[in-house]
Amino acid sequence: MKWPKPQRRVSRFLHWIGELTSRTSAAVVAFLAVLVFALVLALDGFPPNWEAGFSAASAAVTLVMLFVIQHTQSRHQLALQLKLDELIRTSPAADDQLVRIEAADVEELDERAREQQILHESLREGDALEIVEFNRPLSE
C-alpha cells in the first residue's frame, strides 16, 4: 500500500523529528532552555502568566512528542517484524505459520505460547527432542 504524498511527507517529517530529538544534544538543549526559563522566571518574580505559558507550552510539546515517538516506534517495529518474517520464511526448519503471527487471535497466540513452553521445558529437563511437524493446523 502506497501512502499519498502528503502522508509520506508527514511521516518523513515525524521520523526526522524523532531522530533529531533522540540525540544527546537535544536533551542538553532542552535542559538549558528549561534552566534559562527558570532563571528568567526567578529574576522576574515568578509571574503567574509566564508559568501558565510555560506549562501550556511544555504540555503541547509533550503531546506532540508522544505522537512522534509512537510513529517512529511503529515504523521501527514494522521494519523489524518484516526482517524476522523473512528469516522465518527462508529457514527450512522454521515454522512458517509464525510469519505474521502478531495478527493472530488471542487463542492462537496462547496455544503457540503453550507449545513453546512445553518445548523449552523438555529441553531443560534433558528429554529427547520430540520431532515437531510444522505447518500443521492448530486444531489437530
Buried (B, 14 or more C-beta within 10 A) or exposed (E): EEEEEEEEEEBEEBBEBBEEBEEEEEEEEEEEEEEEBEEEBEEEEEEEEBEEEBEEEEEEEEEEEEEBBEBBEEBEEEEEBEEBBEEBEEEEEEBEBBBEBEEBEEEEEEBBEEEEEEBEEEEEEEEEEEEEEEEEEEEE
